[in-house]
Amino acid sequence: MTMTPQQAFEVHAAMRQHGISGTITAVTPEDSEGAWLVLDEAGDDVTDRVLTSVARAAARRPERGFVVAR
């Protein structure tokens, strides 16, 4: 699976926020408006796995903290 540039930007932000490893790169380096994917340290495509991890992390509720109602 590949992503659009906007999706890649959003996934990158979520990866940083949740500590998910991987490198986002354009499928064709000369075409930054084309398809993007996520690579692991070995250079393997892990886009599907990362998208699943991002979705799970975004769905989790905070485990610590408190809410102050006014």
N, C-alpha and C positions, 0 to 999 in steps of 0.2 A: 504494500500500500504506500502511496506517496501523498504528499500534502501540498497545498498551495502556499505561496509565500506568507500570506496572512496567518494561515494555520500553523506554519512553521514558527512564526514569531510568537504566537500564543503558546504553543507547546514548549518552546524554549524557555519562556518566562515561567511556566508551570514546573518545568524540570528544575530550574534553579530554585524556585520557591520550595519545592518538596525534596530536593537533594537527589533527584533521579539522574543517573549518569548517562552519557551519550553525547555524540557530536552531531549537530544538525548541519546538513550540507545539501547543496543543490545537486540534483542528479547530473545535470550538465553545468559545469562550473561557469561557462560563458553565458548562461541563460538564468539570471537571478530571478526572472519572472516565471520560470517554469516550475517543474515538480521538485519537491524537497523530500529528504528522508533522514532517518536517524541511524548513525553507525555506532557500533561499540568500539572498544579499544583495538580489537582485531580487524576492524574494517568490515564487519558483517552487518547486514541490514537488520536492525532490531526495531523498526518503526512500529510494527503492530504491538510488540511487547511494551514499548514505551507509551504508546497511546493508551493502552489498557492500564498501565501504572498511573499515568496522569489522571485518567478518569476515576480510578479508585481513590487516589489521594485527594482529589477535589470533592469527592462525595463524603469523605470522612468528616466527622464532626470533631471539634477540638476535645481532647481528653482531659485537659487541665484548664483552669481559669475560672472566671466567674463573670456574671452579668450584673451590672448595676442598673436598676430601673429607677427612673426619675419620675 
